[in-house]
Amino acid sequence: MSLSQIEARGMVLLGCGKMGSAMLAGWLAGGLPAASVWVLDPYPSDWLLASGVHVNEGLPAAPALVLIAVKPQMMGDALPSMKALGNGDTVFLSVAAGTSIASFETALGNASPIIRAMPNTPAAIGRGITAIVGNDYASAAHMDMAETLLRAVGQVVRLDDEGQMDAVTAVSGSGPAYVFHLIETLAAAGEAEGLSADLAMILAKATVGGAGQLAEDAVECPDQLRINVTSPNGTTQAALEVLMNDTDGFPQLLKRAVKAAADRSRDLGA
């Protein structure tokens, strides 16, 4: 399946909230004709209505791809409308958290090409990372097309098997919230040391954002970058001795947090 086939046969977005809108904006900016996109959403945004795509209109008979972007709790109501497209050559690409490939096969047909994806919220600014895995009916061409589409909102990685998706959810899917909380707590700590709230927040945001970019761009691994900025017996070492404590420091705390998120992802997919 190629982009030209999507243009010829059409694409359907089942749900178009923040993640679906971010992806659609990237595709339209990349040259995908608005006329080749159909969106089903009970509460379409003003941006969506003005985008030129078909909104809540009759669908093409055999679209090349259906993007499933509804919330997991809405899946039971939304999927039956797509069943007629199952067991054919329409590819179903899901960005819904906690819904397994097996669940989609049950709802849409066991012979349906299904690709499960886990993006994260930085996709809204084109800086996301998405992990993908397909079922037995998702061909190499299908996977290539999914990767091409998802690159519109950031990086894409492929998983060896679906069992890795819970850990991916816990690390990159939920991970932005951990970073946002780090910014919150770093700013609060700066305020406690005498900075104004506004100044502390400016410093915290810029420090976390800049360090993240440096870690992504640098040849060195993050542990080496940490060593590079840690002078013996200096201020950074004093702070790291607290953060890296084996009993109640950051490594153990974050390990427990990621495990809790992964366990919850497994529960949701059960």
N, C-alpha and C positions, 0 to 999 in steps of 0.2 A: 504493500500500500504506500502511495506517495502523496505528497501535498497536492499534486494535480488531481488525484482521485478524490481528495477531500473537497477540492473546489468543484469537481464535477458532480459528486454524489451528495455532498453536504455533510455537515457536522451538527450534532445535537448536544446542547448543554442542558443536563437535567439538574437545575439549580444554578444560580449565578450570584452567590454571595460574595464576600470579600475575596476568597481564593479564586472562585470561578471568574470573577470580574478582572482580577489581576492577570490571569492567564489569557482571557479573551482580549484584553487591552494589548498584551504583548503580541498576540497573533495578528490582530488587526494592524498594529504598527509595523509588523513584519511583512505585510502585504496580503494577508488572507482576505479575500473579498467578503464584506459584511453580508452580502446576499447569499453566501454559502453557509451561513450559520443560523441555526434555529435554537431558541432558548425557551425552556419551560420553567417559569418561576412565578410563584403566586404573588410575590411582592417585588416586581421589577423596579430598579432604581431609575431615576431620571436620566443618568448617564447611559444606562442600558437602552432605554426607550429612544434616546437620541443617537444611538450608535449606528443605526442602519441595519442591524440584524433583525431577523424575524423573531418576534416576541409573542409567545403563547398562540402561535398559528399552527395550522396543520403541518405535520412532519413529512419529510421526503419518505418514499416507500422503502428505500434501503440505504440509509446514510452510511458513509464510510466509517464514522466513529461516533460513539456516544460518550461524552464525559459525564460521569456521575459525581456531582459535587454537592449533594444534599447532606444534611446532618444525619448521623446514624439513626437517631430516633424517628426521622421522617422516612427512612428507607422503606419500611413496610407499606407505606401509602404510595410512594413514588415509583417503585420498581415494576409493579404490575402493568403500568402503561407502556413499558419497554419490552414486555415479554414477546410480543409479536415479532420483534427484531432479532430474537435469540436464535441460536442454532444455525446461523447463516454466516455471512462474511462481514457483518457489522462488528467492529471491535468495540468493546466496552472498556473504558479507562476510568478507574475509580480513584478519587482522591479523598474518599471518606474514611476517617479513622475508625479502626476497630471492627470493620466488616471484612470477613475473610473471603477469599476466592471461592471457597466451597459454598458460602451463602449466596453469592452471585450466581453460581452454577445452578443451585437449586431454584432460584427465582427466575432465571433467564433461559435455562437450558444447559445441559451438561456439555454440549458441543459448541458452546459460545466462546469465541476468543475473548479472554478477560485478562486485563493487566491491572494490577493493584499498585498504586503509587502513594507515597507519603511525602508530601511537600511540607515546607514550614513557612511561617508568616513573612520572613524577609522576601518571599516571592513577590510581595506587593510592590517592592521597589527594584525588582529584577535581581535580587541578591540571595535568592533562596537556594536550597539544595533539596533534591527529590530523589528518593530511592524507589526503584521499580522492580517488579517481578511478575511474570506471566504464567498462565496455566498451559497445559499441553497443546491447546489450540491456538495459542498466541505464537505466531511464527517469528522468525528472525526479522522479517520485513515489518511485521507489526511492532515489534520491540524498537526497531530503528525509528519508526515513525513516532512512537510515543516519546522516545528520547528527544527527537528533533522538536516536537511540539513543546515539551516541558523545558527545553533549554531557553525558551522565550522568557522564563522567569528565574533562571539561574542554572546552577550545576545539576547534573544527573549522574547517579551511580546505579549500577545493577546489582541485585542481590543474588546469592547462590540459591536460596530457597526462601519460601514465605515465612519459615520459622524465625528468620532474622528480623522480621518487620516489627515485632514488639520492642526489641532493643533499639531499632532505628527510631521508632516513635518516642522512646524514652530519652534518646540522646539528641536528635535533631528536631523531631517534631515538637516536643515539649521544651527543648533546650532554650529557645529564645526567652521563655518566661524566667528561666534561671538567670539568664544574663540581665534581664530587666530588673530582677530582684537584687542582683549584685549592684547594679547602678543605684537603686534605691538605698541599699544599706551602706554603700560607700559614701554617698552624699550625706546620709544621716550621721555617719561617723565623722565626716569632715565638719559638719555643723556642730557636733558635740565638742570638737576641738577649737571652736571659736569662729568658724567661717559663717558668713551669711548663708541662708538656705539657697538663694539664687546662685551664688558663686559656687557653693559646694556641688550643686547639681550640674552646673556648666562644666566644672572640672571632672566630675564623675563620668558624665556622658562622653566627653571628648577623650578621656583616658581609656575607657573601655572600647569605644569605637576605633580609636587609633591603634590600640594594642591588638585588637582583632584583625585589623587590616594588615598590620605588620606581621602577625603570626601567619596569615594566609599567604602573604607575598614573599616572606623570607625563605631562604634556602635552609636555614637552620631549623631544627625541631623546637617546639615550644620549651622543652626543658633547657635547651641550650640558650634560648633567648632569655629565660629566667636567670640563668647563671650569669649571662652577660651584663645584666643590670643590677646584680647583687654584689655590692662591695663587701669584703670581709669586715665584720663588726660594724657595718653601717646601718642606716635606717631601714633599708629594704630587708636585710637579714633579720633585724629585730622583729619586723612584722611577719616574715615568713616562718620564724620559729613558732609563732602562735598559729598561723594558718595551716602549717604542715605537721602539726602535732599528730602522732600516730593514734592517739586515743579519741580525741574529740575535735580534730582539725578538719580542714576542708576536704582532704581526700576521702576520709571515712564518711563524712556528712553527705558529700555528693554521690558517693557510691550507694548509700542508703536511699537517697532521693531518686536516683535513676532506677534502682531496683523496684521502688514503689510504683513508679510510672510504668515500667515494663510489666509488672504484675497486674496493674490495673488494665493495661492494654490486653493482656491475656484473658482477663475476666470478661472484658467487653466483647472479645471475639469468640468466647466459648458458646 
